[in-house]
């Protein structure tokens, strides 16, 4: 019994501060007397591995240097953005003597819900939770808030519930992609994504407004809705949507995928349909996933600052736990980082004309002073729908932080059409 418990604790099967078992249950499990269990447990307590909490049971002892325990809850830690967020959280936690442990649901939504409801018992000082973008997930957040449990939500600002939230400027990122593609001469830009997620809808809204602000028509038929959920295989849905969209006679010349995961799977479908990237069609993604560098041609994308998401979320949680006053919200500028060369880009039919007039694109109502090519950084102020609490008055008890995004140029969208010789 002692050796098994030692191995479990040393092997981190139980995190610091986690409940292990009651002495009564342990006696029944081992089929030995309570006295024998008590003597064995006393050895592990003296070794500093366990602690007894009267009326509750046995818990893994936290190191003396750790004053608080918080939980990081993610749908799947293999998602690069979730992993980067966790690193940012731990970076802050180590400095302030907080133990941050990760719960990975491995894509199991029901397991995640069950764990969320147990949080007040397993992580007494709070949690940082990555969103699933589902109604039942929001219900679990309501339960935590009603219980007075401190937590910060990442990647969503759900309607109807006021909670501390950290997310990137998804609207600004979508607007950036729209601007970049318009600069390259594209006028038929499609969006492919799971619209059940608030973040995806904001990216689509940004793209739509960039097209409208440039004086162009936004074609709703070029919105490809994926009937999927996060932490699932999207391949079949991407195949279905792209096959319908790319076989039409007026197919788009550019595809903006809601994330890099979808874009990576779209590459194969595009090539199976006999199209070349970017000669026949341009492709852009969102997230800054390392997969971008492995695709050929390398995927152009909007990078989310994963580590900064974690740092901001940890700072909010610490302030919430300490009762410290914080700004109701903050907004940073989105930036476009462009390194494209001034060389020709092929349109779908190989012609030099795109069949449309080329109005001067505008940035939220303001005219641009020329194409992005030749600039290293172009700042873009965004008016994303998620405004800060002071500005709207609709989130009086919630804190919101919206972090900037960065355009990462890649050959998948081709060079600028403006620069034909």
C-alpha positions in Angstrom: 0.0 0.0 0.0 2.7 2.5 1.0 4.9 1.8 -2.1 1.9 2.1 -4.4 0.9 5.5 -2.9 4.5 6.7 -3.0 4.8 5.7 -6.7 1.5 7.5 -7.6 2.5 10.7 -5.8 6.1 10.7 -7.1 4.8 9.9 -10.6 2.5 12.9 -10.4 -0.7 10.8 -10.8 -2.0 13.1 -8.1 -1.0 16.8 -8.3 0.0 18.8 -5.2 -3.1 19.6 -3.2 -5.2 17.0 -4.9 -7.5 14.7 -2.9 -6.3 11.1 -2.8 -8.6 8.9 -0.8 -10.3 8.7 2.7 -8.7 6.5 5.3 -12.0 4.5 5.5 -12.0 3.9 1.8 -8.4 2.9 1.8 -9.0 0.4 4.5 -11.8 -1.1 2.6 -9.8 -1.1 -0.6 -6.8 -2.8 0.9 -9.0 -5.0 3.2 -7.0 -4.1 6.3 -7.9 -2.5 9.6 -8.2 1.3 10.0 -5.4 1.2 12.6 -3.0 -0.4 10.0 -4.0 2.2 7.4 -3.5 5.0 10.0 0.0 3.8 10.9 1.0 3.5 7.2 -0.4 6.9 6.4 1.5 8.5 9.3 4.7 7.4 7.5 3.8 9.2 4.3 2.8 12.2 6.3 6.2 12.3 8.0 7.8 12.0 4.6 6.0 15.1 3.5 4.0 13.3 0.8 0.5 13.4 2.3 -1.5 15.5 4.6 -4.6 14.7 6.6 -7.5 17.1 6.5 -10.0 16.3 9.3 -13.4 15.3 8.0 -12.2 15.3 4.4 -9.5 12.7 3.9 -5.9 12.4 2.6 -4.4 15.0 0.2 -1.1 15.3 -1.6 0.9 17.8 0.4 1.9 21.0 -1.4 5.5 22.1 -1.2 6.1 24.7 1.6 7.2 27.3 -1.0 3.8 27.0 -2.8 1.1 29.1 -1.2 -1.7 28.6 -3.7 -2.9 26.0 -6.2 -4.6 26.9 -9.4 -5.8 24.7 -12.2 -5.3 25.1 -16.0 -8.1 23.4 -17.8 -7.7 22.7 -21.6 -9.7 20.6 -24.2 -6.4 19.1 -25.5 -2.9 20.1 -24.6 -1.6 19.0 -28.0 -3.2 22.1 -29.4 -0.1 24.4 -29.8 -2.0 27.5 -28.6 -3.2 25.7 -25.4 0.4 24.6 -24.7 1.8 28.1 -25.2 -0.9 29.5 -22.9 0.0 27.0 -20.2 3.7 28.1 -20.5 2.7 31.7 -20.0 0.6 30.9 -17.0 3.4 28.9 -15.4 5.9 31.7 -16.1 3.9 34.0 -13.9 3.0 31.4 -11.3 6.6 30.4 -10.6 7.4 34.0 -9.8 4.7 34.4 -7.2 4.8 31.0 -5.6 1.6 29.5 -7.1 1.4 25.9 -8.2 -0.3 25.7 -11.6 -1.3 22.2 -12.7 -2.8 21.2 -16.0 -6.0 19.2 -16.6 -6.1 17.8 -20.2 -9.5 16.6 -21.3 -7.9 14.8 -24.3 -10.9 16.0 -26.5 -13.5 14.5 -24.1 -16.2 17.2 -23.6 -18.1 15.2 -20.9 -14.9 14.7 -18.9 -14.1 18.4 -19.1 -17.6 19.3 -17.8 -17.2 16.8 -14.9 -13.9 18.2 -14.0 -15.1 21.8 -14.1 -17.8 21.0 -11.6 -15.2 19.5 -9.2 -12.9 22.5 -9.4 -13.9 24.1 -6.1 -12.8 20.9 -4.3 -9.6 20.2 -6.3 -8.1 23.6 -7.0 -9.2 25.9 -4.1 -7.5 29.1 -5.4 -9.0 29.3 -8.9 -8.6 28.1 -12.5 -7.9 29.3 -16.0 -10.2 27.6 -18.4 -10.0 27.3 -22.2 -13.4 27.6 -23.8 -15.3 24.8 -25.7 -17.7 27.2 -27.3 -20.8 25.1 -26.4 -24.0 26.0 -24.5 -23.5 23.3 -21.9 -20.0 24.6 -21.3 -21.4 28.0 -20.5 -23.8 26.4 -18.1 -20.9 24.9 -16.2 -19.4 28.4 -16.0 -22.6 29.7 -14.5 -22.4 27.1 -11.8 -18.8 28.1 -11.0 -19.7 31.8 -10.9 -22.7 31.1 -8.7 -20.5 29.2 -6.2 -18.2 32.2 -6.0 -15.3 30.3 -7.5 -12.5 32.4 -9.0 -11.7 31.7 -12.6 -10.6 33.3 -15.9 -12.0 32.2 -19.3 -9.7 32.2 -22.3 -10.8 32.4 -26.0 -14.4 33.4 -25.5 -16.5 36.2 -24.1 -19.8 34.4 -23.9 -23.1 36.4 -24.1 -25.3 36.5 -21.0 -22.6 35.8 -18.4 -20.1 38.3 -17.0 -16.8 36.6 -16.3 -13.1 37.7 -16.5 -12.0 36.9 -20.1 -8.8 37.0 -22.1 -8.8 36.6 -25.8 -7.0 37.8 -28.9 -8.4 40.5 -31.3 -10.2 38.0 -33.6 -12.2 40.7 -35.3 -9.0 42.7 -36.0 -7.3 39.5 -37.3 -10.1 38.9 -39.7 -10.0 42.5 -40.9 -6.2 42.2 -41.4 -6.6 39.1 -43.6 -9.2 40.8 -45.6 -7.0 43.8 -46.2 -4.0 41.7 -47.2 -6.0 39.7 -49.7 -7.6 42.8 -51.2 -4.2 44.4 -51.5 -3.1 41.3 -53.6 -6.0 41.9 -56.0 -8.5 39.3 -54.7 -12.2 40.3 -54.9 -13.8 36.9 -54.3 -12.7 35.8 -50.9 -14.2 32.8 -49.2 -14.4 32.0 -45.5 -14.3 28.4 -44.2 -15.0 27.8 -40.5 -17.0 26.5 -37.6 -19.4 29.3 -36.8 -20.5 27.8 -33.5 -17.5 29.5 -32.0 -17.7 33.2 -31.0 -14.0 33.6 -32.1 -14.7 32.3 -35.6 -17.7 34.6 -36.0 -15.6 37.6 -35.0 -13.0 36.6 -37.6 -15.7 36.4 -40.3 -17.1 39.8 -39.2 -13.6 41.3 -39.6 -13.2 39.9 -43.1 -16.7 41.1 -44.1 -16.1 44.6 -42.9 -12.7 44.8 -44.6 -14.4 43.8 -47.9 -17.2 46.3 -47.3 -14.8 49.1 -46.3 -12.9 48.6 -49.6 -16.1 49.3 -51.5 -16.6 45.7 -52.6 -19.5 43.4 -52.4 -19.5 40.7 -49.6 -20.8 37.5 -51.1 -22.5 35.5 -48.4 -22.5 32.4 -50.6 -18.7 32.2 -50.1 -19.1 31.4 -46.4 -18.5 27.7 -45.9 -20.0 26.5 -42.6 -18.3 23.5 -41.0 -20.7 21.4 -39.0 -18.1 20.3 -36.4 -16.9 20.7 -32.8 -13.5 21.6 -31.5 -11.3 18.6 -30.6 -12.8 16.6 -33.5 -11.5 15.5 -36.9 -12.7 18.1 -39.4 -11.4 16.4 -42.5 -14.7 15.1 -43.9 -16.5 18.5 -43.4 -13.6 20.4 -45.0 -13.8 18.0 -48.0 -17.5 18.5 -48.3 -17.5 22.3 -48.1 -14.5 22.8 -50.4 -15.7 20.4 -53.0 -18.9 22.4 -53.3 -17.2 25.7 -53.3 -14.3 25.1 -55.6 -16.3 23.3 -58.3 -18.6 26.3 -58.9 -18.0 28.3 -62.1 -17.5 31.5 -60.1 -15.3 29.9 -57.5 -13.3 32.2 -55.1 -9.7 33.2 -55.8 -8.8 33.1 -52.1 -9.7 31.0 -49.1 -9.5 32.3 -45.5 -9.8 29.3 -43.1 -10.9 30.0 -39.5 -7.7 28.3 -38.2 -4.5 26.7 -39.3 -5.8 23.2 -38.5 -8.5 23.6 -41.0 -6.2 25.2 -43.6 -3.7 22.4 -43.3 -6.4 19.8 -44.1 -7.7 22.1 -46.9 -4.4 21.9 -48.7 -4.9 18.3 -49.6 -8.5 18.8 -50.8 -7.4 21.8 -52.9 -4.7 19.7 -54.6 -7.0 16.7 -55.1 -9.3 19.1 -57.0 -6.4 19.9 -59.4 -5.7 23.4 -58.1 -2.4 24.9 -57.3 -1.5 27.1 -54.3 -1.2 30.1 -54.8 -1.2 30.1 -58.6 -4.9 29.1 -58.8 -6.1 29.9 -55.3 -4.6 31.7 -52.3 -4.9 30.4 -48.8 -4.7 32.1 -45.4 -5.2 30.7 -41.9 -5.4 31.9 -38.3 -3.5 31.0 -35.1 0.2 30.8 -36.0 0.3 27.0 -35.5 3.8 25.5 -36.2 2.2 23.5 -39.0 2.3 26.7 -41.1 6.0 26.2 -41.5 5.7 22.6 -42.6 3.1 23.1 -45.4 4.2 23.8 -49.0 3.9 26.5 -49.8 4.2 27.9 -46.2 0.9 29.1 -45.0 0.1 32.7 -44.4 -1.6 33.2 -41.1 -2.5 35.5 -38.3 -0.5 34.6 -35.1 -2.2 34.5 -31.8 0.2 35.3 -28.9 -0.4 32.1 -26.9 2.1 32.8 -24.2 0.8 36.4 -23.7 -2.7 34.9 -23.4 -1.5 32.8 -20.4 0.4 35.7 -18.8 -2.6 38.0 -19.1 -5.0 35.3 -17.8 -2.7 34.6 -14.8 -2.5 38.3 -13.9 -6.3 38.6 -14.0 -6.7 35.5 -11.8 -4.2 36.7 -9.2 -5.9 40.1 -9.1 -9.3 38.4 -8.7 -8.0 36.1 -5.9 -6.4 39.1 -4.1 -9.4 41.4 -4.5 -7.1 43.9 -6.3 -8.7 46.5 -8.5 -8.0 46.2 -12.2 -8.8 48.0 -15.4 -12.1 46.9 -16.7 -10.5 46.1 -20.1 -7.7 46.9 -22.4 -7.3 46.8 -26.2 -4.0 46.6 -28.1 -3.4 47.5 -31.7 -3.4 44.7 -34.3 -0.4 44.9 -36.5 0.3 43.7 -40.1 3.8 42.5 -40.7 4.4 42.2 -44.4 7.5 40.9 -46.1 6.1 40.1 -49.5 8.2 40.9 -52.6 6.8 43.1 -55.4 6.3 40.4 -58.0 3.4 39.2 -60.0 0.6 37.0 -58.8 -1.4 34.8 -61.0 -5.2 35.1 -61.0 -7.4 32.1 -61.5 -7.6 32.5 -65.3 -4.0 33.6 -65.6 -4.9 37.1 -66.8 -3.5 40.3 -65.5 -6.9 41.8 -64.9 -9.2 40.7 -62.1 -12.4 41.9 -63.7 -13.2 44.5 -61.0 -12.3 48.1 -60.4 -9.6 48.6 -57.8 -11.0 51.1 -55.3 -8.8 52.6 -52.7 -9.1 50.2 -49.7 -10.1 51.9 -46.4 -9.2 51.0 -42.9 -12.4 51.4 -40.8 -13.5 54.4 -42.9 -10.0 55.9 -43.5 -8.2 55.7 -46.8 -4.9 53.9 -46.9 -1.9 55.8 -48.3 -0.9 53.1 -50.7 -0.4 49.3 -50.7 1.1 47.5 -47.8 4.0 46.3 -49.9 7.2 48.1 -49.0 6.2 48.8 -45.3 7.6 46.7 -42.5 4.8 47.3 -40.0 1.4 48.9 -40.5 -0.6 49.6 -37.4 -4.4 49.1 -37.5 -6.7 50.3 -34.9 -9.6 48.0 -34.5 -13.2 48.4 -33.2 -13.9 44.8 -32.3 -17.3 44.1 -31.0 -15.9 43.1 -27.6 -15.3 46.5 -26.2 -14.0 47.2 -22.7 -16.4 47.3 -19.8 -16.1 51.1 -19.2 -17.0 51.9 -22.8 -20.1 49.7 -23.0 -21.4 49.5 -19.5 -22.6 46.0 -20.3 -19.8 44.1 -18.4 -19.7 46.0 -15.2 -18.5 43.1 -13.1 -16.3 41.5 -15.7 -12.7 42.1 -16.8 -11.8 41.7 -20.5 -8.4 41.8 -22.1 -8.1 41.7 -25.9 -4.5 41.0 -27.1 -3.0 42.0 -30.4 -2.5 39.7 -33.3 0.3 39.7 -36.0 0.1 38.8 -39.7 2.6 36.2 -40.7 3.2 36.4 -44.4 3.6 33.2 -46.4 3.8 32.1 -50.0 0.3 30.5 -49.8 -1.3 33.9 -50.6 1.2 34.8 -53.3 2.9 38.1 -54.0 1.1 41.4 -54.5 -1.0 41.8 -57.7 -0.3 45.6 -57.5 3.3 45.1 -58.4 3.0 43.6 -61.8 5.7 44.7 -64.1 
